[in-house]
Amino acid sequence: MPVPLAPYPTPPAPYSPPANGAQSQLVCSGCRNLLMYPVGATSVCCAVCNAVTAVPPPGTEMAQLVCGGCHTLLMYIRGATSVQCSCCHTVNLALEANQVAHVNCGNCRMLLMYQYGARSVKCAVCNFVTSVGVPASTTEQKFST
């Protein structure tokens, strides 16, 4: 006995981009590349891997961080306290923008993120420890004999 086919769903109304050409960005759910898309789109198809990534609802504030395990750029909803990387499954602490600072590694020049108030930060790439927040003259005096 033949099985009746369900009718195709009604296609959504055609998308018309905003006249001002405003764009936003998100990370591809497939290959993790950064995707640019016109504001108002509901999903984005990646030109590299063809994965379709859903766009967060309008008004949702997003933030970014670099995974401490694999250095993948992660995007998450602002206000989250932790973010699990979909590539290496590392759970990353998500701090607000006013709680973190950046410094280049003193050895390999990799951009590092650290919590304000920290005295040093260890590079996950080369394991070099870079001093932060302490003036050079203080460091020199502290270690001189």
Helices and strands as residue ranges (DSSP letters): E 23-27, E 34-38, E 43-45, E 52-54, E 62-66, E 73-77, E 82-84, E 91-93, G 97-99, E 100-104, E 111-115, E 120-122, E 129-131, H 136-143
